[in-house]
């Protein structure tokens, strides 16, 4: 009994000569199988450009997933087929032997179609075979790198968000962005140990350098700041662990300081003025005519020059006391917040010892003396107004105490005075010298002697020098003793009058209070 013919109507066995389902000799494999599983993996992006799947080691990948592709014959040549020991038609169509293969084992195009069987002529090794079109996974990449996967829902490659030339944001930009992000609502700030003792307005100025100081003063004046739940005043000082409530702020990002020649020149200029420096503080030799802080018509001052010393965290050195614009000599600068708070407390407690040198008109009859008065401004509200000797109880009057000593003299015309201020009032030394009848040479505010002529060779500049300062170190409490040299115009006067700067100074014998 013979098997009924195939549904296609050929009536022949599905197994052709040589054991091939299509009736042709088996062809040697030259690449990976193109199965449904392979297509699914390629669609999911697990196999890209004949390389190992993502997340797997290359050594664990299959041979067709590595870069080493199987060797192929050159174009126009075919590999020789092994000769079969069986005859071409050893089996009849009625043979009982059947061979079943999975439908996916061969492409549909290779399955036998209905119709009479066709005999394929044998090809010799020298005959040309048309080149096979490479499969998709075998096609070479244009740049030699795996093709990037596309992000879901977009037409852009995954992970391609910026060009390779784009640089990451700088630390300064991150700080400014953080400050702007924080200033979006009510904030509660906690005072740290190094901020202890700072005035509330200075505390906010240090925390928000982008905020104008006038805006901070307005917040304090309107009572919008709370310290531990209570309204803060301008004179209040913060303590460690205190809670400061700040209303919503609108901050403007501080532009990065450019490395301009002017900034580099300011830094070099400040470096040339340093008399003493450590990690917490430094002492500058402030020159004559340079203001400490800005004001109306003053564009160049020490506080502005300190911008050139701003560190990578955006903090710049801080002033802890002041000198008049025309006074030269020792000026202390704090380099940290803790040092600034400690040094400011030292000045308030009068623990710093200061000695000034001056050239006065005339010679005091008492070679060493004590000047104790009350001083008040002649015009209240004018920061640059003259100070007058006042009485106890007068509006704005403050007590001022100064010790002086005569170091040397030039006849009865000029006197070299050494001054030790115990208090630190505005224009204290200049006002006290004028009060005892010996104003300082070159003082445009307090020199009021009529018909007095300046000796030849002496410049009409204020002859006042912050000669020496002794102050406890803000961290170690050890005394820091710094001496400033005479400015050029005073050097000229000392040489002309025959004064010796190395002469003994009797002011060291004066009391401290």
C-alpha angles and dihedrals in degrees: 000000000000126000115255114259121270119274088249088064099241096113092208130119119268088230109078129193115307093026095282117137091221095050092250128107112268113270120226113251115249101178146006121307115264097223130158090254091054091050091049091051092050092048090052091051095244094126118040126179096342091301132128116283116266114270094025130100116252091231090060094050124105118256092255090053094057129081091252104092120195115268113266131198116251119263113283096025132090132198117256114256119229114254115250119232091210124082117253094249104030093134129055124223088253094062117137093218111102129179121202122200131183112263089236095053091086131026115261090247090065096053116104114263127212116277137067117326115261124216113225113214116240115254122221123223090253097053118102121244119201110256115262117237108245116248119249094257091050097054113111120245118242096232101027093248129106113273109254118245119244119246114246113266095008138083094225125095113261114265094014100126103136140012120269089246093063113108125217116255117272125243090252091054091050091050092050092047090050092050091050091048092051093049095069100098146351110329133196115209125194118217114236127213095259090053094055115127096020120135112253092245092049089048092056092043090056093046095045109031090167091063116090113243090232089060090052091051089050091053091052094045093051092049095241093136123082125197111194088340097309129105112263125227126208093252095050117114124211124237129210112280094016117145115232117194113207124191122229111296133200107218128192115212112248109239114241113263107251120227090241124163088248093056091047090048092051091051092050090048093052091047090055090056098054115118097169133008140173135153093284107036146000136202119222128201097229111208126227114275097021114119120222095216134019126260142154107330093359113117102156117058141138095260090055094045090055088070086079088063095054109136130224091272091058095253121131130195115275136226116238100178139006142237127200116262094250094042115098130200143054117018118174119218125189118218098195136038093244091051091048093052093046095047092046089053089050092055092047091052091049091236092135117090116214130186124191131192121211142171111228133191111250129358123277115237090221107061094202124025151147126244116200120172143133116255129202135167118265090219115033112224096024108112092197097046124126120263118236132198106257138182128254108275097026116136110273093002117149130184116253127190127189134172120205138185133190110237100174141337141209103223110292093313105077136017133199105223129191113205132195114191115202094186126039108226124157111277088352099152094042093048093046093049090052090045093060091047099257109099119187119264113259095015107145094192106043106024102105105152109132123224092011115145124205111238115249117269094027116110120230094241130119108276100209125124131183088223104177141005130188116190136159113257110255093233108025098028089223114139117264109205116191130173125196125211124238115275117245097262092050091047088056092050094046091051092048094049095042096242117159113219089205092062118124113270112218093195089086087075093059118106121260096234 
